[in-house]
Amino acid sequence: MRLPTLADTVFSLKAFAAGMLALYLAFSLDLPRPYWALLTTYIVAQPFSGMTRSKALYRFLGTFIGAAATVILVPACVNAPELLSLALALWIAFCLYLSLLQPPPRNYAFLLSGYTTALIGFPSVGTPDAVFQTALARVEEISIGILCAWLVGELIFPRRVGPLLQARLDAWLAAGATWATDVLQGRETATDRRRLAVQATELSVLRVHAAYDSPDLRAADDAAQALYDRMRMLMPILSGLTDRLRVLAGENHVPQASLRLLVDWLSAGPHGRPGAAFPIRNAIAAAHQPEESLVCAGTLARLDELARLWHECLVLRQYMLRGMRAPEHRRAMARDRHHDHGMAALSAVAAVVATLLCCAIWIATAWADGATMAMMAAVLCTIFAAQDDPAPTIVRSNIWQTVGALLAGVWLFAVLPAIDGFPLLAFCFALVLIPAGLAVAIPALAGKAFPFIFGFTGLIAIQETYAADFSSWVNGAIAQAAGLWIAALTTRLIRSVGAGWSVRRLLAGGRAELARIARGTWMPEPAGFAARMLDRIGAMATRLAASQAGAGPSEDEALADLRAGLNLLTLRRTRPSLTPHAGEAVDLVLETLARHLTRGPTPVLRRRIEIALTRLAAAPRSEETQQAVAALETLARHLTWGPPPALRRRIEVALARLVAAPRNEETQQAAVALDGLRRALFRDAGLTLPPIPEPLEMTA
C-alpha cells in the first residue's frame, strides 16, 4: 500500500468541496434528504475528468429510469405487500442481469436503475401517495450531487485521462514488443503473456472513459478501439509462433534473416517506424520456397501477420496522438464480446432471494426499519455481483460500514447538538470526510473507505434542522447490518464461486463454441470469434493474477483453443474448394473433434467436482488441502479435454491427403490451417508427419 500523494490530497479536497456545495444547495432548496446529494458527490467523484463525466451521465440516467419504475410499481402494488416485494425484487434482478452483460461505464446505468428502485421504493411503502415526491426529490438530490462533482472536477485542477491513456498504451505496446522479441528469440515466458492480458482489461475500461474526456479523444476513440483489438490479436499469433519456432529450431530451419529484421524493428517498441513493415514483409514473402514444409509455410505466414499487425498498431497510435478518426478499413474489426449469461442469471437469482427474504422478515415482524434492511440487501447484491465470490467483500463492507455508523452516532449525539450554522457543520464533516477521501484515492483502501463513508453519511442522515432520535438511529444501524449479512449469506449459498471455477467455466464456454464451429452450426467472423476468446483469456489472466496463482495451464489451453478455432474457421471456409478425397478426410476430422468436445463427463460429476473445489477453497489453508485442490483440478482438466489419439491420427491422414492433392491457394490454406489445428491440440507435434500407410486409413 502506498502513501497518499499530492494528487490524492487534491482529489480528497475537491470531493469534500463538491460534497459541501451539494449539501448547501440541498439545504437551500429545502429538499427532504440532503445527505443523498452529499453521498452522490463521493460516488461520482473520480481522479480524472473523463471518468467523472461518464459516471455522472450514467448515474443520472440510471437514477431517472429507476425513479420512473418506482413511481409505476409502488402505487400499483402497494395494497398487496407480497406482490409489491416480488415486483421490486424482479425489477432489481432484471436490471442487474442486464448490467452484467454490458461493458463499463454503460453497465452503471442498468445497475442504478435497479437499486434506485430499492432506495426509493421500500422506504415509500408506508406513504405510497408520496412516492412521486420522494422519487422527484431523489432525482433532484442526485442531480445536485452530480452537478457539483462535475463542476468542481472541471474547474479546480482538472486532470485529463488522455495523457494517462497514452502512457498506458505506450507501456502496453512496449510490453507487447518485449513479448514478441522474446518469442522470436526463443525465450518467451508466461509472465510476458499474462502482463499483456491483464493490461488489456485495464486499458479497455480506461479507453471508454477517455472518450468523455475531450473532443480529440472522442474522435480518436475508434482508432483506440482498433489499436486495442490488434494488440490483443498478437496473443494467438505469438502463441502459434512459439510452437513453430521451437520445432523449426530443432531442425535448423528457422528463417533467420526475417527474424532479425523483425526483432530489430520490434525492439523500438511504440516508437518504431511504421514504414519499416514493407521491406520486412517483402523479405518474408521472398523466403517462401515452393517445396517448403507446412511448418515453414505456417511460420512465415504468422511472421507476416505479426509484421502487418505491428504496422497497423503503430499507424493507429499516430492517429490517436493526432486526435484523428481511423480510416474505415482500419476500423473494420468485429466487436463481438463474451457474455456469461449463466452467471448473470445466477446473480439475479441471488438478488431476488436476498430481497424477498428481507421483505418476508419485514412483513412478518412489521418492523418499522425493515425497509432499510431490504434496501441494503438489494443494493449490496447488485454492487458486488460482478465478483466471483461477493460474500467476503460484503462482509468487509459490513465491518467498515459499521465503523462509519458508530462514528456517525458519536457525531450525531455528541458533536452536532453543539453546532450552529453551516460553516461549523462543514468543519465537523471535514474532520471525517477529508481523511476518508484520501483513502478513496488509494486503490488498496478504496474498498474500505466507500462503505465507511456510506455508513457515516447514511446514519447521520443530516437534515436542515437537528432531529436526532437514539432509538431510530439504533434501529437504522441494526437494519443496515441485517441487510448486509443477509446479502452476504445469500450470495454465499447461491452464487459464490472461486477463481478456479470461473476459469474452468470460461474454458468450457470456449470449447462449446469450438464444437459448434466443428459441427458447422456456427460460422462467426474470425475477428468476432477472436474477440470473444480474447475476452475469456483476459478474464482468466485477471482472476489468476488477483488470486496470485501460478502460471497454470488455463491460459495456455485458452490460447490453444483460440488458435484451434481460427484454424477451424479457415478449414470451414476452404472446405468447398477441396478435392472429394481430401474433403472426406477433413470432414471426419471435424466430426471427431466435435464429438470429443461435446462428450466430456456427466453434468452430475462435473457439478460435484465444482462443489468440492469451492469447499476446498473456503477451507483453512494446509498442504493437504492444496494437494487435494491440485488433484481435483487435474481431474477436471483430464475429464473435459485430453484430445484422443484417434483425432490426431485422422488429422495426420487428412494432412497427407491435402499434401498429395493438386496445389492451389485454397488447398494450401487448408493444409496450413489443419497443421495449425494439429499443433494447437497436440503440443508434441513434430516438423514432419509420421508415415501414413497406403491406402490411407480413415479409422482410429
ZATORPA-777469 format. One record per residue (C-alpha): residue number from 0; residue in three letters; x, y, z. Coordinates in steps of 0.02 Angstrom, whole numbers, plus 50000, padded with zeros to 5 digits. Example, Ala and Ser with C-alpha at 12.3 -4.5 7.8 and 13.67 -1.06 7.14 Angstrom:
 num residu    px    py    pz
   0    ALA 50615 49775 50390
   1    SER 50684 49947 50357
//
This chain:
 num residu    px    py    pz
   0    MET 50000 50000 50000
   1    ARG 50068 50169 49950
   2    LEU 50062 50333 50047
   3    PRO 49946 50475 49991
   4    THR 50017 50587 49856
   5    LEU 49984 50769 49817
   6    ALA 49861 50714 49682
   7    ASP 49769 50609 49812
   8    THR 49759 50758 49930
   9    VAL 49691 50870 49792
  10    PHE 49561 50738 49747
  11    SER 49503 50724 49927
  12    LEU 49489 50912 49948
  13    LYS 49393 50927 49784
  14    ALA 49273 50787 49833
  15    PHE 49243 50870 50002
  16    ALA 49215 51041 49921
  17    ALA 49090 50964 49798
  18    GLY 49002 50874 49941
  19    MET 48983 51030 50046
  20    LEU 48922 51130 49895
  21    ALA 48793 50995 49858
  22    LEU 48738 50989 50040
  23    TYR 48721 51178 50048
  24    LEU 48616 51182 49888
  25    ALA 48505 51041 49950
  26    PHE 48477 51137 50113
  27    SER 48439 51296 50015
  28    LEU 48309 51206 49907
  29    ASP 48231 51127 50061
  30    LEU 48249 50950 49993
  31    PRO 48196 50809 50111
  32    ARG 48358 50706 50109
  33    PRO 48507 50823 50082
  34    TYR 48631 50685 50129
  35    TRP 48589 50596 49965
  36    ALA 48667 50743 49872
  37    LEU 48821 50736 49985
  38    LEU 48843 50549 49962
  39    THR 48820 50562 49773
  40    THR 48969 50678 49756
  41    TYR 49083 50547 49835
  42    ILE 49012 50410 49724
  43    VAL 49030 50512 49564
  44    ALA 49196 50598 49604
  45    GLN 49342 50520 49509
  46    PRO 49525 50570 49494
  47    PHE 49506 50610 49308
  48    SER 49380 50721 49220
  49    GLY 49329 50593 49089
  50    MET 49291 50465 49222
  51    THR 49184 50589 49319
  52    ARG 49087 50638 49162
  53    SER 49049 50460 49111
  54    LYS 48997 50406 49286
  55    ALA 48891 50562 49309
  56    LEU 48799 50535 49145
  57    TYR 48757 50353 49176
  58    ARG 48714 50383 49359
  59    PHE 48587 50515 49309
  60    LEU 48511 50402 49176
  61    GLY 48501 50255 49296
  62    THR 48425 50360 49435
  63    PHE 48294 50432 49318
  64    ILE 48243 50262 49250
  65    GLY 48240 50184 49423
  66    ALA 48135 50326 49493
  67    ALA 48011 50310 49349
  68    ALA 47996 50122 49377
  69    THR 47964 50151 49563
  70    VAL 47826 50277 49528
  71    ILE 47741 50145 49419
  72    LEU 47764 49993 49532
  73    VAL 47732 50057 49708
  74    PRO 47558 50134 49687
  75    ALA 47501 49987 49580
  76    CYS 47550 49852 49706
  77    VAL 47551 49939 49875
  78    ASN 47392 49852 49935
  79    ALA 47474 49681 49910
  80    PRO 47641 49685 50005
  81    GLU 47695 49515 49942
  82    LEU 47660 49563 49761
  83    LEU 47750 49729 49783
  84    SER 47901 49642 49858
  85    LEU 47906 49521 49712
  86    ALA 47885 49660 49582
  87    LEU 48026 49765 49656
  88    ALA 48140 49613 49676
  89    LEU 48111 49558 49496
  90    TRP 48144 49732 49428
  91    ILE 48306 49742 49528
  92    ALA 48359 49570 49465
  93    PHE 48315 49614 49284
  94    CYS 48420 49772 49290
  95    LEU 48563 49678 49374
  96    TYR 48559 49544 49239
  97    LEU 48570 49675 49101
  98    SER 48709 49769 49190
  99    LEU 48818 49612 49197
 100    LEU 48805 49594 49009
 101    GLN 48858 49774 48972
 102    PRO 49034 49847 48968
 103    PRO 49081 49988 49086
 104    PRO 49031 50126 49107
 105    ARG 48867 50087 49018
 106    ASN 48830 49948 49143
 107    TYR 48820 50080 49280
 108    ALA 48655 50147 49210
 109    PHE 48574 49975 49222
 110    LEU 48645 49948 49396
 111    LEU 48574 50114 49457
 112    SER 48406 50080 49375
 113    GLY 48390 49928 49487
 114    TYR 48447 49984 49658
 115    THR 48373 50160 49641
 116    THR 48206 50069 49644
 117    ALA 48258 49988 49808
 118    LEU 48316 50153 49883
 119    ILE 48153 50242 49839
 120    GLY 48025 50102 49835
 121    PHE 48049 50012 50001
 122    PRO 48050 50170 50110
 123    SER 47895 50231 50016
 124    VAL 47786 50080 50057
 125    GLY 47713 50167 50210
 126    THR 47672 50325 50113
 127    PRO 47629 50270 49935
 128    ASP 47539 50433 49898
 129    ALA 47704 50525 49918
 130    VAL 47807 50408 49808
 131    PHE 47811 50532 49663
 132    GLN 47875 50671 49777
 133    THR 48005 50551 49851
 134    ALA 48062 50496 49678
 135    LEU 48069 50676 49618
 136    ALA 48171 50726 49771
 137    ARG 48289 50581 49740
 138    VAL 48317 50634 49560
 139    GLU 48342 50816 49613
 140    GLU 48465 50772 49751
 141    ILE 48563 50652 49642
 142    SER 48567 50783 49504
 143    ILE 48634 50914 49625
 144    GLY 48770 50794 49684
 145    ILE 48816 50751 49504
 146    LEU 48820 50933 49451
 147    CYS 48929 50985 49598
 148    ALA 49052 50842 49572
 149    TRP 49065 50885 49387
 150    LEU 49086 51072 49415
 151    VAL 49220 51054 49546
 152    GLY 49309 50921 49443
 153    GLU 49310 51034 49289
 154    LEU 49352 51200 49372
 155    ILE 49479 51154 49507
 156    PHE 49641 51074 49445
 157    PRO 49558 50962 49315
 158    ARG 49653 50804 49267
 159    ARG 49631 50731 49093
 160    VAL 49625 50546 49053
 161    GLY 49712 50573 48885
 162    PRO 49892 50582 48947
 163    LEU 49865 50432 49061
 164    LEU 49787 50332 48919
 165    GLN 49931 50374 48803
 166    ALA 50059 50324 48934
 167    ARG 49970 50161 48971
 168    LEU 49950 50121 48787
 169    ASP 50135 50152 48756
 170    ALA 50178 50041 48904
 171    TRP 50062 49907 48834
 172    LEU 50140 49921 48662
 173    ALA 50312 49908 48741
 174    ALA 50257 49752 48836
 175    GLY 50189 49677 48676
 176    ALA 50351 49715 48584
 177    THR 50450 49635 48726
 178    TRP 50345 49479 48720
 179    ALA 50361 49470 48530
 180    THR 50551 49488 48533
 181    ASP 50561 49357 48672
 182    VAL 50460 49236 48565
 183    LEU 50565 49268 48410
 184    GLN 50725 49242 48510
 185    GLY 50662 49085 48596
 186    ARG 50647 49149 48774
 187    GLU 50460 49181 48794
 188    THR 50389 49170 48971
 189    ALA 50212 49159 49041
 190    THR 50243 49324 49131
 191    ASP 50250 49417 48964
 192    ARG 50084 49345 48910
 193    ARG 49993 49374 49073
 194    ARG 50054 49553 49087
 195    LEU 49985 49591 48915
 196    ALA 49817 49510 48954
 197    VAL 49794 49599 49121
 198    GLN 49843 49767 49049
 199    ALA 49719 49739 48907
 200    THR 49575 49726 49031
 201    GLU 49628 49886 49121
 202    LEU 49651 49982 48958
 203    SER 49480 49929 48894
 204    VAL 49397 50023 49038
 205    LEU 49516 50172 49028
 206    ARG 49487 50191 48840
 207    VAL 49298 50204 48864
 208    HIS 49317 50340 48996
 209    ALA 49438 50435 48884
 210    ALA 49302 50458 48754
 211    TYR 49215 50575 48878
 212    ASP 49374 50675 48911
 213    SER 49394 50787 48760
 214    PRO 49334 50805 48578
 215    ASP 49503 50743 48513
 216    LEU 49494 50583 48614
 217    ARG 49313 50559 48564
 218    ALA 49361 50575 48381
 219    ALA 49505 50453 48404
 220    ASP 49402 50326 48503
 221    ASP 49378 50211 48354
 222    ALA 49567 50216 48324
 223    ALA 49595 50170 48506
 224    GLN 49471 50026 48490
 225    ALA 49554 49964 48330
 226    LEU 49726 49975 48413
 227    TYR 49659 49880 48563
 228    ASP 49589 49742 48451
 229    ARG 49750 49722 48353
 230    MET 49860 49718 48508
 231    ARG 49755 49578 48579
 232    MET 49767 49482 48415
 233    LEU 49955 49473 48445
 234    MET 49920 49340 48577
 235    PRO 49865 49197 48463
 236    ILE 49994 49247 48331
 237    LEU 50138 49241 48455
 238    SER 50071 49084 48537
 239    GLY 50070 48996 48368
 240    LEU 50244 49060 48328
 241    THR 50312 48994 48493
 242    ASP 50268 48815 48448
 243    ARG 50326 48825 48267
 244    LEU 50491 48911 48305
 245    ARG 50529 48780 48437
 246    VAL 50504 48641 48310
 247    LEU 50599 48731 48172
 248    ALA 50746 48770 48287
 249    GLY 50772 48585 48318
 250    GLU 50781 48555 48130
 251    ASN 50887 48710 48088
 252    HIS 50750 48779 47976
 253    VAL 50721 48946 48063
 254    PRO 50707 49091 47938
 255    GLN 50847 49191 48021
 256    ALA 50850 49341 47905
 257    SER 50665 49378 47928
 258    LEU 50679 49352 48115
 259    ARG 50824 49476 48132
 260    LEU 50731 49610 48035
 261    LEU 50576 49588 48142
 262    VAL 50672 49587 48306
 263    ASP 50765 49747 48262
 264    TRP 50602 49833 48215
 265    LEU 50505 49772 48368
 266    SER 50646 49823 48485
 267    ALA 50600 50005 48455
 268    GLY 50432 49971 48538
 269    PRO 50295 50102 48511
 270    HIS 50421 50224 48436
 271    GLY 50465 50115 48287
 272    ARG 50438 50173 48107
 273    PRO 50278 50104 48030
 274    GLY 50355 50108 47856
 275    ALA 50485 49978 47906
 276    ALA 50349 49846 47890
 277    PHE 50354 49845 47699
 278    PRO 50534 49785 47671
 279    ILE 50511 49659 47812
 280    ARG 50354 49586 47734
 281    ASN 50441 49581 47565
 282    ALA 50584 49483 47644
 283    ILE 50461 49362 47723
 284    ALA 50373 49337 47555
 285    ALA 50541 49306 47470
 286    ALA 50583 49173 47599
 287    HIS 50441 49060 47538
 288    GLN 50501 48907 47442
 289    PRO 50391 48801 47328
 290    GLU 50428 48638 47419
 291    GLU 50437 48703 47597
 292    SER 50357 48607 47739
 293    LEU 50189 48653 47813
 294    VAL 50275 48711 47972
 295    CYS 50387 48829 47874
 296    ALA 50239 48895 47775
 297    GLY 50138 48921 47934
 298    THR 50285 49007 48020
 299    LEU 50312 49128 47876
 300    ALA 50125 49163 47867
 301    ARG 50121 49207 48052
 302    LEU 50279 49312 48040
 303    ASP 50194 49409 47900
 304    GLU 50037 49427 48006
 305    LEU 50143 49489 48153
 306    ALA 50226 49620 48043
 307    ARG 50058 49676 47974
 308    LEU 49978 49689 48146
 309    TRP 50125 49785 48219
 310    HIS 50124 49904 48071
 311    GLU 49939 49939 48098
 312    CYS 49967 49962 48286
 313    LEU 50099 50096 48253
 314    VAL 49990 50184 48123
 315    LEU 49838 50183 48238
 316    ARG 49944 50252 48379
 317    GLN 49986 50401 48268
 318    TYR 49801 50428 48230
 319    MET 49768 50431 48417
 320    LEU 49907 50556 48451
 321    ARG 49835 50671 48319
 322    GLY 49654 50650 48377
 323    MET 49601 50581 48208
 324    ARG 49473 50450 48159
 325    ALA 49546 50291 48089
 326    PRO 49510 50251 47906
 327    GLU 49366 50132 47879
 328    HIS 49474 49985 47828
 329    ARG 49573 50000 47989
 330    ARG 49417 50011 48097
 331    ALA 49327 49863 48019
 332    MET 49353 49732 48154
 333    ALA 49212 49641 48240
 334    ARG 49171 49699 48416
 335    ASP 49085 49542 48474
 336    ARG 49115 49509 48658
 337    HIS 49099 49365 48780
 338    HIS 48945 49371 48892
 339    ASP 48916 49249 49034
 340    HIS 48727 49238 49036
 341    GLY 48729 49095 49162
 342    MET 48823 49190 49298
 343    ALA 48721 49347 49263
 344    ALA 48560 49248 49289
 345    LEU 48629 49167 49447
 346    SER 48675 49338 49517
 347    ALA 48498 49399 49479
 348    VAL 48425 49249 49570
 349    ALA 48533 49286 49723
 350    ALA 48472 49467 49723
 351    VAL 48290 49410 49713
 352    VAL 48310 49285 49854
 353    ALA 48400 49407 49969
 354    THR 48274 49546 49937
 355    LEU 48123 49433 49961
 356    LEU 48196 49357 50120
 357    CYS 48216 49532 50195
 358    CYS 48040 49579 50139
 359    ALA 47970 49420 50219
 360    ILE 48053 49464 50385
 361    TRP 47992 49643 50369
 362    ILE 47811 49591 50334
 363    ALA 47810 49456 50469
 364    THR 47880 49568 50606
 365    ALA 47804 49735 50549
 366    TRP 47974 49810 50591
 367    ALA 47974 49995 50550
 368    ASP 48154 49987 50485
 369    GLY 48126 49830 50383
 370    ALA 48128 49939 50229
 371    THR 48308 49986 50265
 372    MET 48354 49802 50282
 373    ALA 48276 49757 50113
 374    MET 48352 49909 50033
 375    MET 48529 49866 50092
 376    ALA 48515 49684 50039
 377    ALA 48462 49735 49864
 378    VAL 48600 49866 49848
 379    LEU 48738 49750 49910
 380    CYS 48685 49605 49799
 381    THR 48695 49717 49646
 382    ILE 48851 49818 49682
 383    PHE 48966 49668 49705
 384    ALA 48881 49548 49583
 385    ALA 49024 49555 49458
 386    GLN 49143 49470 49579
 387    ASP 49169 49282 49581
 388    ASP 49136 49273 49768
 389    PRO 49049 49432 49831
 390    ALA 49020 49366 50008
 391    PRO 49192 49411 50083
 392    THR 49182 49586 50007
 393    ILE 49007 49611 50077
 394    VAL 49066 49555 50249
 395    ARG 49213 49677 50242
 396    SER 49094 49814 50187
 397    ASN 48985 49774 50337
 398    ILE 49132 49795 50453
 399    TRP 49182 49964 50384
 400    GLN 49004 50024 50366
 401    THR 48978 49980 50550
 402    VAL 49132 50083 50594
 403    GLY 49059 50228 50496
 404    ALA 48890 50205 50581
 405    LEU 48969 50206 50755
 406    LEU 49065 50364 50715
 407    ALA 48903 50438 50647
 408    GLY 48822 50402 50815
 409    VAL 48960 50497 50905
 410    TRP 48942 50645 50787
 411    LEU 48752 50639 50792
 412    PHE 48731 50637 50981
 413    ALA 48892 50717 51046
 414    VAL 48953 50840 50913
 415    LEU 48808 50904 50807
 416    PRO 48700 50965 50953
 417    ALA 48834 51096 50987
 418    ILE 48841 51152 50804
 419    ASP 48755 51310 50744
 420    GLY 48774 51361 50562
 421    PHE 48837 51282 50403
 422    PRO 49023 51331 50420
 423    LEU 49039 51235 50584
 424    LEU 48942 51089 50510
 425    ALA 49062 51085 50362
 426    PHE 49211 51088 50481
 427    CYS 49142 50939 50578
 428    PHE 49117 50842 50417
 429    ALA 49291 50889 50359
 430    LEU 49370 50801 50508
 431    VAL 49299 50637 50443
 432    LEU 49272 50653 50257
 433    ILE 49439 50727 50204
 434    PRO 49540 50581 50278
 435    ALA 49410 50461 50206
 436    GLY 49429 50544 50035
 437    LEU 49616 50515 50044
 438    ALA 49583 50331 50073
 439    VAL 49463 50326 49924
 440    ALA 49605 50389 49812
 441    ILE 49717 50243 49863
 442    PRO 49660 50083 49773
 443    ALA 49709 49969 49916
 444    LEU 49597 50068 50037
 445    ALA 49453 50118 49924
 446    GLY 49356 49958 49964
 447    LYS 49357 50006 50148
 448    ALA 49333 50193 50127
 449    PHE 49173 50188 50023
 450    PRO 49071 50082 50146
 451    PHE 49138 50190 50288
 452    ILE 49078 50349 50201
 453    PHE 48911 50267 50161
 454    GLY 48887 50213 50342
 455    PHE 48939 50382 50411
 456    THR 48834 50494 50298
 457    GLY 48686 50374 50289
 458    LEU 48669 50352 50478
 459    ILE 48689 50537 50515
 460    ALA 48554 50570 50384
 461    ILE 48586 50756 50403
 462    GLN 48432 50868 50392
 463    GLU 48410 51056 50391
 464    THR 48358 51051 50573
 465    TYR 48430 50939 50709
 466    ALA 48306 50798 50748
 467    ALA 48409 50650 50809
 468    ASP 48324 50506 50897
 469    PHE 48431 50371 50978
 470    SER 48308 50228 50957
 471    SER 48283 50271 50773
 472    TRP 48471 50278 50747
 473    VAL 48497 50108 50831
 474    ASN 48357 50030 50729
 475    GLY 48430 50101 50569
 476    ALA 48603 50035 50611
 477    ILE 48535 49861 50650
 478    ALA 48431 49860 50491
 479    GLN 48582 49906 50385
 480    ALA 48688 49770 50465
 481    ALA 48548 49642 50447
 482    GLY 48529 49681 50262
 483    LEU 48716 49664 50236
 484    TRP 48726 49496 50323
 485    ILE 48576 49426 50230
 486    ALA 48653 49483 50066
 487    ALA 48819 49400 50112
 488    LEU 48735 49238 50165
 489    THR 48626 49228 50011
 490    THR 48765 49260 49887
 491    ARG 48875 49136 49979
 492    LEU 48744 48999 49964
 493    ILE 48684 49035 49787
 494    ARG 48819 49107 49676
 495    SER 48988 49119 49763
 496    VAL 49121 49031 49661
 497    GLY 49310 49031 49664
 498    ALA 49431 49097 49533
 499    GLY 49471 48919 49481
 500    TRP 49288 48879 49450
 501    SER 49268 49036 49344
 502    VAL 49423 48994 49243
 503    ARG 49359 48818 49208
 504    ARG 49190 48890 49158
 505    LEU 49275 49011 49038
 506    LEU 49372 48866 48961
 507    ALA 49214 48762 48944
 508    GLY 49122 48907 48859
 509    GLY 49260 48925 48731
 510    ARG 49262 48739 48693
 511    ALA 49074 48736 48671
 512    GLU 49097 48867 48535
 513    LEU 49236 48763 48456
 514    ALA 49116 48616 48448
 515    ARG 48986 48723 48359
 516    ILE 49115 48779 48230
 517    ALA 49175 48600 48205
 518    ARG 48995 48541 48177
 519    GLY 48964 48684 48056
 520    THR 48816 48754 48153
 521    TRP 48903 48919 48186
 522    MET 49018 49016 48071
 523    PRO 49067 49181 48154
 524    GLU 49183 49309 48081
 525    PRO 49362 49265 48132
 526    ALA 49385 49436 48215
 527    GLY 49223 49415 48313
 528    PHE 49270 49241 48371
 529    ALA 49443 49301 48420
 530    ALA 49368 49447 48518
 531    ARG 49258 49328 48619
 532    MET 49402 49210 48656
 533    LEU 49520 49352 48700
 534    ASP 49390 49419 48821
 535    ARG 49393 49250 48906
 536    ILE 49583 49247 48910
 537    GLY 49587 49422 48986
 538    ALA 49461 49369 49118
 539    MET 49566 49216 49158
 540    ALA 49726 49316 49172
 541    THR 49644 49445 49285
 542    ARG 49575 49310 49401
 543    LEU 49738 49214 49409
 544    ALA 49837 49373 49441
 545    ALA 49716 49429 49578
 546    SER 49725 49260 49663
 547    GLN 49914 49259 49644
 548    ALA 49904 49090 49562
 549    GLY 50049 49023 49464
 550    ALA 50053 49014 49276
 551    GLY 49944 48860 49266
 552    PRO 49887 48778 49105
 553    SER 49725 48877 49092
 554    GLU 49791 49023 48991
 555    ASP 49895 48908 48880
 556    GLU 49742 48800 48849
 557    ALA 49634 48951 48809
 558    LEU 49762 49017 48685
 559    ALA 49773 48845 48606
 560    ASP 49582 48842 48593
 561    LEU 49586 49014 48510
 562    ARG 49714 48954 48383
 563    ALA 49614 48796 48354
 564    GLY 49455 48897 48324
 565    LEU 49537 49014 48198
 566    ASN 49608 48864 48104
 567    LEU 49437 48779 48108
 568    LEU 49358 48933 48030
 569    THR 49488 48927 47891
 570    LEU 49451 48742 47863
 571    ARG 49265 48776 47855
 572    ARG 49292 48919 47731
 573    THR 49406 48819 47615
 574    ARG 49312 48653 47628
 575    PRO 49203 48678 47471
 576    SER 49361 48701 47364
 577    LEU 49447 48539 47418
 578    THR 49452 48379 47317
 579    PRO 49325 48246 47368
 580    HIS 49464 48134 47430
 581    ALA 49541 48269 47544
 582    GLY 49372 48342 47591
 583    GLU 49312 48174 47656
 584    ALA 49462 48165 47773
 585    VAL 49437 48344 47834
 586    ASP 49253 48309 47869
 587    LEU 49300 48160 47976
 588    VAL 49423 48266 48074
 589    LEU 49288 48397 48108
 590    GLU 49161 48264 48157
 591    THR 49284 48180 48276
 592    LEU 49333 48344 48356
 593    ALA 49152 48400 48380
 594    ARG 49107 48233 48459
 595    HIS 49256 48242 48576
 596    LEU 49220 48421 48629
 597    THR 49038 48383 48672
 598    ARG 49063 48214 48754
 599    GLY 49151 48254 48919
 600    PRO 49097 48193 49092
 601    THR 48917 48187 49153
 602    PRO 48845 48351 49220
 603    VAL 48824 48272 49392
 604    LEU 49009 48226 49403
 605    ARG 49061 48397 49340
 606    ARG 48950 48484 49467
 607    ARG 49014 48378 49609
 608    ILE 49194 48419 49565
 609    GLU 49148 48605 49562
 610    ILE 49064 48593 49733
 611    ALA 49215 48502 49806
 612    LEU 49334 48634 49737
 613    THR 49227 48775 49805
 614    ARG 49225 48697 49978
 615    LEU 49412 48665 49975
 616    ALA 49440 48847 49926
 617    ALA 49343 48902 50081
 618    ALA 49433 48778 50197
 619    PRO 49584 48826 50304
 620    ARG 49746 48825 50204
 621    SER 49856 48671 50228
 622    GLU 49973 48565 50124
 623    GLU 49845 48425 50112
 624    THR 49709 48549 50055
 625    GLN 49822 48617 49919
 626    GLN 49863 48441 49860
 627    ALA 49678 48398 49854
 628    VAL 49639 48554 49753
 629    ALA 49780 48516 49630
 630    ALA 49719 48337 49611
 631    LEU 49538 48389 49580
 632    GLU 49589 48524 49455
 633    THR 49696 48397 49361
 634    LEU 49549 48276 49361
 635    ALA 49431 48412 49296
 636    ARG 49552 48455 49154
 637    HIS 49575 48272 49110
 638    LEU 49389 48240 49105
 639    THR 49349 48391 48997
 640    TRP 49493 48390 48873
 641    GLY 49635 48273 48825
 642    PRO 49613 48250 48636
 643    PRO 49612 48064 48594
 644    PRO 49743 47979 48484
 645    ALA 49607 47942 48355
 646    LEU 49586 48128 48324
 647    ARG 49773 48150 48298
 648    ARG 49778 48005 48178
 649    ARG 49635 48075 48075
 650    ILE 49715 48246 48067
 651    GLU 49876 48167 48001
 652    VAL 49779 48067 47871
 653    ALA 49689 48224 47813
 654    LEU 49853 48319 47804
 655    ALA 49932 48183 47699
 656    ARG 49786 48191 47577
 657    LEU 49795 48381 47567
 658    VAL 49982 48375 47533
 659    ALA 49953 48246 47396
 660    ALA 49812 48349 47315
 661    PRO 49844 48469 47170
 662    ARG 49919 48632 47234
 663    ASN 49807 48786 47238
 664    GLU 49781 48929 47359
 665    GLU 49632 48853 47450
 666    THR 49716 48684 47471
 667    GLN 49873 48766 47538
 668    GLN 49773 48871 47661
 669    ALA 49676 48718 47718
 670    ALA 49837 48620 47742
 671    VAL 49918 48759 47844
 672    ALA 49759 48777 47948
 673    LEU 49748 48589 47980
 674    ASP 49931 48586 48032
 675    GLY 49895 48733 48147
 676    LEU 49750 48637 48222
 677    ARG 49865 48488 48250
 678    ARG 49991 48596 48341
 679    ALA 49859 48683 48446
 680    LEU 49788 48517 48505
 681    PHE 49949 48415 48518
 682    ARG 50099 48509 48585
 683    ASP 50224 48373 48538
 684    ALA 50184 48379 48352
 685    GLY 50346 48369 48253
 686    LEU 50408 48451 48094
 687    THR 50352 48310 47979
 688    LEU 50206 48190 47976
 689    PRO 50231 48010 48034
 690    PRO 50224 47876 47898
 691    ILE 50047 47852 47832
 692    PRO 50019 47677 47759
 693    GLU 49932 47653 47591
 694    PRO 49788 47653 47570
 695    LEU 49761 47796 47691
 696    GLU 49662 47727 47837
 697    MET 49514 47829 47898
 698    THR 49482 47731 48058
 699    ALA 49566 47751 48226
//
